[in-house]
Amino acid sequence: MSGRFLTSHGLCGNMTDVRDAIRDAFEHTQYDLGDVAVNRRQVRVAVRQKGADPDALRAVIEEALGADAIASVTVTTETIDNADTIGTVVSFRHRP
């Protein structure tokens, strides 16, 4: 099963699947999701709420991808949406 992982949304095998799984998971939360960017195995998830609960954001991502699929998680407050909004950004390394 190299390069593929099982999510609550089925078996995923590429970074587009990662992006879609995260977007789907955030649809059912109170968070307004901004951009989800994937560069190789580094993933950046922008949430439009400043000061969003880091543990809750991580839990949504872990539910979408599996706890073993994420590593080196950081949560920061940054400008997002072309510097028009202050939001919360979760960055992590994806481990398929």
N, C-alpha and C positions, 0 to 999 in steps of 0.2 A: 504494500500500500504506500510505497514511497512517493512523496510529493503530493499526497492526497490526505485529507483529514475529514473526519465525520463531525458535522454540526447538527444542531436541531433542525436545520433546513436540508439535510441530506449530505451526501459525500461531496466534498469540494476538492479541487485540485489545482487551482491557479489563483493569482492575486485578484482577478475580477470576482471570483467566488468569495474571497475574503471581504472585499469591498461590499458586495451585495449582502452577505451574511450580517455584517455590521449594520448596514442601512436597515435591513429588515428587523433586526433586534431593537434598534432605537425607535422604530415606528410605534412601538407599544409602550413608550415611556413618556414622561413629562418633558424630556429634553428635546430642544430644537437642534437637530443635527446640522452642522455645516458641512464642510468638505471632508471627505475621507480620501487621503492620499496614500498610495503605496509605491515605494521605491525599493525594488528587490524584496527584501524581507522586512524592511522598516516600514511601519504603518503609523500614520498620523491622523487622529480623529479629532476634529474641531467641533465643539459644542457651543452654541451661541449664548449660553448662560454663564455669566461671570460668577466664579466661586461655586460652581457645581460640585457636589460631593464626590471626591475622588474614589472612595470605596464603592459607591453606587455605580459610577461610570465603569470602573474596572469589572464589577459584577455583570453588567450588561454585556461587555465585550467577552468575558469568560463564558457566559451563557451562549453567546453566538458562536464562538470558536473552540471552546473547551479550555479549561485552566492550563493544561499542559501545552497549549499552542501559543501562549504568550510569555515573553520574558523581557526583563529590563524595562519595566513599566515606569514612566514618568508622567506626572500630571503638572501642568503649568498654566498660569494665566497669561494670555497673549492677545495681541491684536489679530483679528481674523477678518475674513471677508474684505480683503484689500484694505486693511487698516481702518475700516469703518466701524468695527465692533470689538469690544473687549469680551473675550470668551475663555473657555477652559479647553485646553488641548491635552489629549492623552496620546502619548507616543510609546510604541513598544516594538519589539522584534518578534516577528511571527516565526514559529517553529512548526512546520507541517508534520 
